[in-house]
Amino acid sequence: MDTQVFIEWYDAVFIPEVKKHQIETGDTGNVLLVIDNAPSDPSNLSLEREDGKFKVIFLPPNVTSVLQPMDQGVIEAFKRYYRKALLRSVLIGQEEDKTILEIYKGINLKDAVNMAAEAWANVKATTLKKTWNKLCPAVESEASPTSKEPPNENFVSEMVELMKEVSGFEECDQEIEHEWLEFDENDPGYELLTDNDIIAQVQVPEDDDDEDEFSDDIVSAEKCPSNKEAFKCFETAIKWLEQQDECDSVQLLSLKRLRDLAAKKRVSKLKQTNMFDFFLD
């Protein structure tokens, strides 16, 4: 996170999403964004928008773990779900006879974003509501304890069982699992630079080779499956889902809509084909 990225997110994502939410719920009034104190944050005065309708307030330094709403269980839950998705990716990769190192090297930024989106979607609404208990005790209800929720032992047990399926991790237990889930608990979310680090960065000469190094990390786009291939895959997925105990009508309907979309595109592509195309190289 840096200042420019934060401002772009604030103007292009946060404000439009809040306005959309207000329209959907019928809410009105001013909006206050409460965030922790980080070196990369711009001043709160520079973030006022629309004649003060949108304002930002920073929490005092060194109280993040005590007051910051997201630190009252939300970030912890998000990280758990993310690591569960990551572990599932490792298991899928092993089914394709890949080593752990090959699997990790194969995970790109797009994969990470997809796993993060999946993890965030799994965070429960009740977890979000409880985050305000310490900052706004006046709105606390009896059903919302002020203390931080203990780790979900059922979740940990499930993760341990998944981990034991990974080659080389058969000896893992709940203690190791807890350590893995909590190893970055004190990570502030931004890089802490010493004076020497800052001086070293400023003194580094510009290097034209940086672009080449960056380009090596760019994942080449995979060839897009044809509409016919996609249609067959969705057909297979529908048949598989219908035979599962977890089958649910919403998921089934979503798959059928995707199958119909692939079918529609396939027919459309066939209609666009000109007879002369068959005689051209």
C-alpha positions, -999 to +999 in steps of 0.1 A: +000+000+000+012+035-008-004+069-009-013+069-046-029+035-044-049+045-014-062+077-030-072+058-061-090+032-040-107+058-019-121+078-049-127+050-074-139+022-051-148+033-016-170+064-024-189+049-053-196+017-034-209+036-003-232+057-025-245+025-042-251+010-007-269+041+004-292+040-026-300+003-021-307+006+016-323+041+016-296+054+040-286+090+039-262+113+058-224+118+061-199+090+058-169+085+082-141+061+072-121+049+102-086+036+094-054+028+112-024+051+113+001+041+086+031+060+071+016+057+036-017+074+045-023+109+032-037+136+056-073+132+066-080+168+055-069+160+019-094+131+019-125+152+025-149+149-004-182+165-015-182+194+010-174+172+039-200+145+033-171+120+031-145+122+059-116+101+072-104+098+108-072+080+118-070+058+149-042+068+174-008+052+168-001+018+185-037+010+193-045-011+162-048-044+179-069-028+207-094-007+188-092-011+150-125-029+140-109-051+114-085-064+140-113-077+161-116-110+142-122-100+106-086-101+094-080-133+113-111-149+097-101-137+062-066-151+065-079-185+076-102-187+046-074-175+023-050-202+036-077-228+032-081-218-004-043-219-008-041-254+007-069-266-016-049-253-046-019-273-033-040-304-031-054-299-066-018-294-079-007-326-063-034-345-081-017-334-113+016-349-100+033-315-093+057-308-065+050-283-038+075-259-053+060-262-088+026-255-074+037-224-055+056-211-086+025-217-106+003-194-084+002-160-100-014-127-090-047-135-106-049-167-086-041-149-054-068-123-061-094-150-068-085-168-035-087-135-017-122-128-032-133-163-022-120-158+014-137-124+018-170-139+006-168-165+033-164-140+062-197-140+080-218-109+086-219-116+124-181-114+124-183-079+108-209-067+133-189-077+163-159-057+152-174-024+165-178-036+201-146-021+214-147+011+195-185+017+201-194-001+233-227+018+234-241-003+205-229-036+219-255-062+224-256-092+248-252-115+218-219-098+208-191-105+233-164-079+236-136-104+238-119-116+207-134-149+196-112-179+202-099-198+171-126-221+156-114-255+166-136-272+140-120-251+113-085-259+126-093-296+127-105-295+091-074-277+080-052-303+098-070-331+079-065-312+046-028-306+054-022-343+062-033-351+026-003-330+013+027-351+006+054-344+033+030-329+058+015-361+072+029-353+107+012-319+111-010-314+141-032-286+155-003-269+172+016-266+139-017-255+122-022-227+148+013-215+143+008-213+105-025-194+109-010-169+133+026-165+121+020-130+107-004-118+134+018-088+142+024-078+105+014-041+103+004-045+066+031-021+053+069-022+052+088-006+081+119+010+067+149+022+088+168+053+079+195+032+062+169+014+041+154+047+029+189+061+021+198+029+002+166+031-019+172+067-028+208+061-038+200+031-061+207+042-097+180+037-123+185+004-141+170-003-175+172-040-167+144-037-142+118-037-169+132-070-183+132-086-149+096-075-144+086-088-178+099-123-169+074-124-140+044-117-163+024-148-168+016-154-205-021-155-213-034-190-217-052-200-249-089-195-244-110-228-246-134-229-275-171-223-270-177-260-278-151-271-252-167-248-226-202-262-233-190-298-228-172-289-196-203-272-181-225-302-192-201-325-173-201-302-143-239-301-142-241-339-143-215-341-115-232-316-093-266-332-096-251-364-081-236-346-050-253-344-016-241-307-015-260-299-047-280-267-043-305-251-067-287-218-069-253-233-079-271-256-104-289-227-120-256-207-122-239-236-140-269-240-164-268-203-172-231-206-180-237-237-201-265-218-220-241-189-226-215-212-241-241-228-263-254-194-275-218-183-283-212-215-301-243-212-323-235-175-329-200-184-340-213-211-364-237-186-380-209-161-386-188-186-405-187-179-442-186-208-466-156-193-483-137-196-450-135-233-456-115-228-488-090-202-473-058-210-454 
